[in-house]
Amino acid sequence: MPRYFIDTSDGDTFVHDDEGYDLPDAGAARDAAQAALPDIARDKLPDGDKRTFCAFVRDGTGAVIYRVALSLVGEWSADQMPR
């Protein structure tokens, strides 16, 4: 079974995956990367109104084969902005 590495970034911290995961194929690695982002976001929120969370899938050679991002963008209506 191929080994894939999933690096993540929460906008402040980049985490380099040194251990990796034995997964059946690149599609399964993509699914794992996508599934990780809501958990990363949940751990960091609330922390402002703009933030991007990213995951990068590397194959066994170290090449990045897939990138995914989850963005939070919050905006107040002009008449509802807290003072």
C-alpha positions as CSV (number, residue, x, y, z in Angstrom):
1,M,0.0,0.0,0.0
2,P,1.4,3.4,-0.9
3,R,2.4,5.9,1.8
4,Y,1.1,9.5,1.7
5,F,2.1,12.4,3.9
6,I,-0.4,15.2,4.8
7,D,1.1,18.5,5.8
8,T,-1.2,21.2,7.2
9,S,-1.2,24.9,7.9
10,D,-3.6,26.9,10.0
11,G,-2.3,30.3,8.8
12,D,0.0,30.5,11.8
13,T,1.6,27.1,12.0
14,F,2.8,24.7,9.3
15,V,2.9,21.0,10.4
16,H,5.2,18.8,8.4
17,D,4.0,15.1,8.4
18,D,7.0,12.9,9.0
19,E,5.1,9.7,9.6
20,G,2.6,9.5,6.8
21,Y,-0.3,7.2,6.2
22,D,-0.6,3.9,4.4
23,L,-3.6,4.5,2.1
24,P,-4.9,2.6,-0.9
25,D,-4.5,5.4,-3.4
26,A,-4.2,9.1,-4.1
27,G,-8.0,9.5,-3.9
28,A,-8.0,8.2,-0.3
29,A,-5.2,10.6,0.5
30,R,-7.2,13.5,-0.9
31,D,-10.2,12.4,1.2
32,A,-8.0,12.3,4.4
33,A,-6.6,15.8,3.6
34,Q,-10.1,17.2,3.1
35,A,-11.4,15.6,6.3
36,A,-8.6,17.1,8.4
37,L,-9.4,20.7,7.6
38,P,-12.7,21.1,9.6
39,D,-11.0,19.7,12.7
40,I,-8.0,22.1,12.3
41,A,-10.4,25.0,11.8
42,R,-12.5,24.0,14.8
43,D,-9.4,24.0,17.0
44,K,-8.4,27.6,15.9
45,L,-11.8,29.3,15.8
46,P,-13.0,31.8,16.7
47,D,-9.9,33.8,16.0
48,G,-10.9,36.7,13.8
49,D,-12.9,36.9,10.6
50,K,-10.4,35.8,8.0
51,R,-8.4,32.7,8.0
52,T,-7.3,30.0,5.5
53,F,-6.6,26.4,6.5
54,C,-4.6,24.3,4.0
55,A,-3.5,20.7,3.6
56,F,-0.9,19.3,1.2
57,V,-0.7,15.7,0.2
58,R,2.8,14.4,-0.7
59,D,3.6,11.0,-2.2
60,G,6.4,8.7,-1.2
61,T,8.9,10.7,-3.3
62,G,8.0,13.9,-1.4
63,A,6.2,15.5,-4.4
64,V,3.1,17.5,-3.5
65,I,0.3,15.8,-5.5
66,Y,-2.8,17.6,-4.0
67,R,-3.6,20.8,-2.3
68,V,-6.8,21.8,-0.5
69,A,-7.8,24.9,1.3
70,L,-10.7,25.9,3.6
71,S,-11.3,29.6,4.0
72,L,-13.3,31.5,6.7
73,V,-14.4,34.9,5.7
74,G,-16.7,36.8,8.0
75,E,-18.1,40.2,7.4
76,W,-20.3,42.5,9.4
77,S,-23.1,44.4,7.8
78,A,-22.3,48.1,8.0
79,D,-25.2,48.9,10.4
80,Q,-24.5,45.8,12.6
81,M,-20.8,46.2,13.4
82,P,-20.2,46.0,17.1
83,R,-18.6,49.0,18.7
